[in-house]
Amino acid sequence: MARATRSKRGAGVGALLLTPGAGADRDHRTLVAVAEAVAPLPTERMDFPARKAGRRGPDRAPVAVAAVRAEAEELAARVGIDPGRVALGGRSFGGRMCSMAVAEGQPAAGLVLLSYPLHPPGKPDQLRVDHFATLDVPCLFVSGERDPFGSPDELRAHVAAIPGPVTTVFVPGAHDPKGQDAAVVAAVVDWLATLR
């Protein structure tokens, strides 16, 4: 693991919003495991609009980002905290949408990015990192050592563009590391503790 980080805001994390990957829903086993592990921290696992409407494919980015922003604001209001105290994140597509929301101005205590899809498998030239230079919040990246969406070396190279503090953790496995939920959960719990 890289260095420990602290939120610049100083108020700490007051809630956590978790989002699923493109082909999953809010009940993905890793999201459930993280939510259970961080209790009693108020945590919401959300579905994107396409999933709520019964469609399998992912929403277009503007729709998904707007949904993240709305859910984050609603969670902050329900818990009674400033939106800047909500940590945002999730798996793959969901985490990417959260990072894009923050890049577009959504306040956040930090980003929890599990299996971030750096590029499509086999297409390392189609990077999804243009917004990294505007992520001035603490970021946690947890990825599989054999993730075809971005190798550890690729991820390390590109997260260097993020001005906020970055922590990277790699676990055995690929894009959805089977049998590694305990390691993923531990990384998230440890990292969140550095923001309080």
Disulfide bonds with the S-S distance in Angstrom:
none
